[in-house]
């Protein structure tokens, strides 16, 4: 009996120290060294190959604008366009081709004032160039959003790993005391085995979390154009808790009403629609009447397809914006509830169970349950903070507006 009390006197202070480590849900310490979100975003915008490829494609079409603008014959512009050239009446001069197309309309080459000119290939190539310009902007927006999302996932995953490691160390101490009590017949084998089983479950979860950390670091390095296996030490200038989470700067209705102005891909669909409208006008001006119906169908069906794709994309954005904004509010409420109420209560229950253990009321099942509940709810608190910041990054991607602090 004296031996078991000596064992309790040695192990219970360790459990109380573990309680102190587990007790703070704020995690306010700031790492002064490491990889900031701003640094990762800067690298991504400068080194990401998807962004670079989109920029080169945009530049490729932009360089066609002065080429076509300097041509003396509008027919030659077709060779710089994605256009059914075979439908053009080959072998005819511009005047002869116009005569076959529509004798009642005189075709003038594009004037400097767009409103005084008749459509030429320049109108089409400008809209095509705009499409690739907006695709480039959309690629920057998507890559930046993914960097933000994975940065916050990695940052809070590391905190979840720390909480789990502390819980595992506390559980080891509890198993040690329960094994000692089992040796003198004061604890059943079933309780000892259950504690050991919970330890293995927690250890297995830690293995999974560490693999997830490797996956997130690899993905972030890829997005930022860095070496894939480079270790990342995520750093925030200001650690967030439920009280200082950055607010959504706009109402959802304002995000929705500004979609056609701010979302690059929606702007791109409008430009691509303009390209097919210009194509239709050129068909009327330059195509042989024998093949005009076929070419007109191609122009009209192309426009209808783009209009339908753009409308579907807009409807999808509406659904995502509303759902993500609602989830953002939910995660803010959850973070506040866990930080102010649930985690402190779990901490008190664990502290009370340890106090009972210290004075000889050896209910190891109660201590074990309190420890597992505390570990679970601390993790849920961190997950709510993480999900809030991820939602903010998604809303920025959908709306096209800067909503997420680069820090």
Steps between C-alpha positions, in 0.01 A plus 500: 500500500788732581648433153186603317479829693865570410417434135200732517710772660747476211258484207212730602717817495595405143130480415442840658784645290337346193176666605674838493627429148156397383325790664542796264277506194626834366840385359612862479875449475638643176793343316738780398687280252341310217304516177237773493190486284616812314833333410326190366255709298785704353686186396185348350425806287859516377590132462181295457508342154122504453501878547804535272336294225178704522703824480683381189174397333351841575808671357484281191154628410577855606782520243253417222310827553760735341565246224137501389460873556774568246357279224363672190260220407248372758498156335862445605401533865324163485839328495567624854169375637345173605260529208354267232718640221375240255163677492651820362474548123865438419657664199286810506608851583341676796265692270404191301443298818276773635304506175432127532411535869262796498497741205290751694758565772832672457781362715743754635816396681494568873508867589678629813164580656339164572144637478564625146651174376374172367614183680833360393734230629634748754174485695526123524864484599456770765221304664702179471796677663270621779386142559859386559575809709211413732606134504840618624338708773277208596805272527669746737183517708460122519865428584506777762182362657642148511821630662292673768281196560793259533701746708226518763436126483870436564529767770210362707591139427832559675313634803270197495809276495639683807171453687493130407862451611424663835192281542706192416761592762225552760342169404835326547513631856146383564581152367803486727293574812220264399750220438646555846153488654421185303811340650352530847148407395340847519425535125349239271688368199218624276567864597872462441443341160254772400751773587767320297258461209419871504872574498553295186206673334650838580840385376344382173327837459833677551656290225216602265532867598875503433443351157240768433760759600744359241227509232412863576863610505563327167196666342594844633855463370364404159265800490781735607746357246727366774682172554234237575658368821588838647385522862251778571479680830176695462500835678222745577578855609177485701356177635124484470249401762121527500517868600735635231407298192502738200142597417338464160534853359195487273146375526428191293258696281784742414730211409229361272412832337866560412570161344492616138738785585742313724510131410756458217346190345157662474666795327674252274174335398365842407808564286469161332134570428608827339745306284218286359283807447781652296535175309131515409539851363800396295308204360233739376758727340753264348355152447361360175125478511531131408671416831378785717234290680759247607740769623218691670397186684857456623510858627156485662550157657839610634342806660210296645744244644709771667188675632374172650842419651526849648149481644572162656826630648316802644231279659771275645675806646174616659450163670862485620497859626183453704608162640853613588380826658259303718777256596724797585246628754451152642874451556530837674220400740654156558844647571351739756297226665795261529739769624269664756295206627570146384880476531511675843229263629687196367810631670316533832365146474846363432643700791228369735559142390874536563431651845287196589778273381751684717299450817448131439162489319646300214245521219736462205213471253379846602849649455542326165165622370570855616839496327357369173216754506744785563727385218206471257354843578835679489546356152148605399577854613810510280305350211237774529773769477655319203169459318416868550823612334459245218145628440634854477752390236225326302277808511787705361541253214129501418444875528827625353535752786791516751357364827784308662795665682840407355668441834 
